[in-house]
Amino acid sequence: MKKIILFCLGLAITACDDDLSTELTDDNQVTEIPPFEGMKIKLIESENLRGKSSIEFFYNTNGFVDSIHTIKSYILAEKFIYNSLNQITEVRYNFKNPNDNDYSVKNITYYEYNKINQIISLKKYNKNNILFDIQNYIYNPDGTLYNPVKIVKNENLINNNSSGAYYTYTFDSYINPYYNIYPKAYKILNYINKNNVKSKELKTPYQTLLWSYELSYNDDKYITNEIIRDYENGYDYNKFYYYP
């Protein structure tokens, strides 16, 4: 764990230089700032029938997430690069197997924005710096991402319908711990919900499957414990920790 933390700190130290290298000069755009109120998630410890895992979060001086470290049967370090408007312009994915001595770059994603702070395209490069994926995006008049099979209401993904499978979600009224740590455009692109999922239902022409979410909260109404039970009586147990 100490090596993981040191690696993450090394990423954080380089954040300022990376930010300076990607500045924009459009005077019509406004620098985004994170909400002053709210807790910042620090660590999630998880357990299910497949074993244990953890996710640790570190923050940039701009208040948004700087890097995320996931420890499962492998180790994944995600590094977020910002410009002067606090837009995420680049995400670097570094991968490490338990027997490896060093991290290796798995891939890098670059994001392009329009003048109203919407992500309009991304490009992904592999570890050999070869472009392997390009995505372009358009938006609905209300600012949500245009995607006929995904329906967003009140900043929550309530329906996800594709290939004969129909997912429906319900939510509580409290802030999702992931919601305040990313800039707006990135949240919209990645369907990061404002509130916490309470139930998930999958309907197909052949069956209906249900997931239930048992949530416990602290005094600030942030999740401290989450138990997700699926239709086969399997479970995922997640414990949340926050920075003071």
C-alpha positions in Angstrom: 0.0 0.0 0.0 2.9 2.4 0.8 4.2 2.0 -2.7 0.8 2.8 -4.2 0.5 5.9 -2.1 4.0 7.1 -3.0 3.2 6.5 -6.7 0.0 8.5 -6.4 1.8 11.4 -4.6 4.3 11.4 -7.5 1.4 11.9 -9.9 0.0 14.7 -7.8 3.3 16.5 -7.7 3.4 16.7 -11.5 -0.2 18.0 -11.7 0.7 21.7 -11.8 3.2 21.3 -14.7 0.6 19.3 -16.7 -2.1 21.9 -16.1 0.2 24.7 -17.4 0.8 22.8 -20.6 -2.9 22.6 -21.6 -4.1 26.2 -20.9 -6.8 27.7 -23.1 -7.1 31.4 -23.9 -10.8 31.8 -24.8 -12.0 34.8 -22.7 -15.6 33.9 -23.2 -15.3 30.7 -21.1 -15.5 30.6 -17.3 -13.2 28.6 -15.1 -15.3 25.9 -13.2 -14.9 25.6 -9.5 -16.1 22.7 -7.3 -18.8 23.2 -4.7 -17.5 24.6 -1.5 -19.9 22.5 0.5 -19.9 18.8 0.6 -17.5 16.0 1.6 -14.6 14.7 -0.5 -14.5 10.9 -0.8 -11.2 9.4 0.3 -11.4 5.6 0.1 -13.9 2.9 -0.8 -13.3 -0.6 0.6 -15.3 -3.3 -1.2 -16.0 -6.9 -0.8 -18.0 -9.5 -2.7 -17.9 -13.2 -3.5 -14.9 -12.7 -5.8 -12.8 -11.1 -3.1 -11.8 -7.6 -1.7 -10.8 -4.4 -3.4 -10.2 -0.8 -2.7 -10.4 2.6 -4.5 -8.4 5.6 -3.2 -9.0 9.2 -4.3 -6.5 12.1 -4.4 -7.3 15.7 -5.2 -5.9 18.5 -7.4 -5.3 22.0 -6.0 -8.3 23.1 -8.1 -10.5 21.0 -5.8 -11.4 18.3 -8.4 -10.1 14.8 -8.4 -6.4 14.4 -9.4 -5.9 10.7 -9.4 -7.7 7.5 -8.5 -6.0 4.2 -7.5 -7.9 0.9 -7.8 -6.5 -2.2 -6.1 -8.1 -5.5 -7.2 -6.3 -8.5 -8.6 -4.4 -5.7 -10.5 -3.6 -2.1 -9.8 -5.0 0.7 -11.9 -3.9 4.4 -11.5 -6.0 7.1 -13.3 -4.4 10.5 -13.6 -6.5 13.5 -14.6 -5.0 16.5 -16.4 -6.7 19.9 -16.3 -6.3 23.2 -18.3 -6.7 26.7 -16.9 -10.5 26.4 -17.1 -10.5 23.3 -14.9 -11.6 21.2 -17.8 -10.3 17.6 -17.9 -8.3 17.5 -21.1 -6.5 14.2 -20.6 -6.8 11.0 -18.5 -3.9 8.7 -18.2 -4.4 5.1 -17.3 -1.4 3.3 -15.7 -1.7 -0.5 -15.1 0.3 -2.8 -12.9 0.0 -6.5 -12.2 1.0 -7.7 -8.7 4.2 -9.3 -10.0 5.3 -6.2 -12.0 7.9 -3.9 -10.6 6.7 -0.8 -12.4 3.6 0.7 -13.8 3.0 0.8 -17.6 0.8 3.2 -19.5 -2.3 1.3 -20.6 -3.8 4.1 -22.6 -4.4 7.9 -22.7 -7.7 9.6 -23.5 -7.8 13.2 -24.8 -10.9 15.4 -24.6 -12.0 18.3 -26.8 -14.5 21.0 -25.8 -16.7 23.5 -27.5 -17.2 27.1 -26.4 -20.0 26.2 -23.9 -18.0 23.7 -21.9 -19.3 20.5 -23.5 -17.1 17.6 -24.5 -17.5 17.1 -28.2 -15.0 14.4 -28.9 -12.4 12.1 -27.4 -9.5 10.2 -28.8 -7.9 7.2 -27.2 -4.3 6.1 -27.7 -2.8 2.8 -26.6 0.6 2.3 -24.8 2.3 2.5 -28.2 0.8 5.9 -28.8 -1.4 4.5 -31.6 -4.9 6.0 -32.0 -7.5 3.2 -31.5 -10.8 5.0 -30.8 -12.5 8.2 -31.7 -15.9 9.3 -30.3 -17.9 12.4 -31.2 -20.8 13.8 -29.1 -23.8 16.0 -29.5 -26.2 17.3 -26.9 -29.9 17.8 -26.3 -31.3 21.4 -25.8 -31.3 20.8 -22.0 -27.6 20.1 -22.0 -27.8 16.3 -21.6 -25.9 14.1 -23.8 -27.8 13.0 -26.9 -28.3 9.2 -26.6 -31.7 7.8 -27.5 -31.2 4.7 -25.3 -30.2 6.6 -22.2 -32.7 8.9 -20.5 -31.5 11.4 -17.9 -33.8 13.3 -15.5 -32.7 15.7 -12.8 -29.1 14.7 -13.5 -29.8 11.0 -12.9 -29.7 8.2 -15.4 -33.2 6.7 -15.0 -33.4 4.5 -18.0 -30.8 2.6 -20.1 -32.4 0.7 -23.0 -30.6 -1.2 -25.6 -30.7 -4.5 -27.5 -33.9 -5.7 -25.9 -32.7 -5.0 -22.4 -34.4 -2.3 -20.4 -32.8 -1.0 -17.2 -34.7 1.3 -14.8 -33.1 3.0 -11.8 -34.5 4.8 -8.8 -32.6 7.2 -6.5 -32.5 8.7 -3.1 -32.4 12.4 -2.5 -28.8 12.7 -1.2 -25.6 13.6 -3.0 -23.7 10.8 -4.7 -20.1 10.9 -3.4 -18.8 10.9 -6.9 -20.9 13.9 -8.0 -18.8 16.8 -6.6 -15.3 15.5 -7.5 -15.6 15.9 -11.3 -16.2 19.0 -13.5 -19.7 19.3 -15.0 -18.8 18.3 -18.6 -17.1 15.1 -17.5 -20.0 14.2 -15.3 -22.5 14.6 -18.1 -20.4 12.6 -20.6 -19.9 9.7 -18.1 -23.5 9.7 -16.6 -22.3 10.4 -13.1 -25.5 10.6 -11.2 -26.3 13.5 -8.8 -28.0 11.1 -6.3 -27.5 7.5 -5.1 -29.1 4.5 -6.8 -31.7 2.8 -4.6 -32.8 0.1 -7.0 -32.1 -1.3 -10.4 -34.5 -3.4 -12.6 -33.7 -5.2 -15.8 -36.5 -6.3 -18.1 -36.0 -8.5 -21.1 -38.6 -10.3 -23.2 -37.9 -13.4 -21.1 -37.5 -12.2 -17.5 -37.4 -9.4 -14.9 -34.3 -9.1 -12.6 -33.9 -6.9 -9.6 -31.1 -5.3 -7.6 -31.6 -3.7 -4.2 -29.4 -1.1 -2.6 -29.2 -0.9 1.2 -27.6 2.5 2.1 -26.4 3.9 5.4 -25.5 7.6 5.8 -23.5 9.8 8.1 -24.8 13.1 9.7 -24.0 15.0 6.4 -26.2 12.5 4.5 -23.2 11.0 2.6 -23.1 7.2 2.1 -21.0 5.3 4.7 -22.1 1.8 3.8 -23.7 0.3 0.7 -24.9 -3.3 0.2 -26.0 -4.2 -3.3 -28.0 -7.4 -3.5 -28.7 -8.9 -6.9 -31.3 -11.3 -8.3 -29.2 -14.4 -7.5 -28.7 -13.3 -3.8 -25.1 -12.2 -4.5 -23.9 -9.1 -2.9 -21.4 -6.2 -3.1 -20.5 -4.5 0.2 -18.9 -1.0 -0.1 -17.6 1.1 2.8 -17.0 4.8 2.2 -14.4 7.0 3.9 -14.1 10.8 3.5 -11.5 13.5 4.1 -12.1 15.6 7.2 
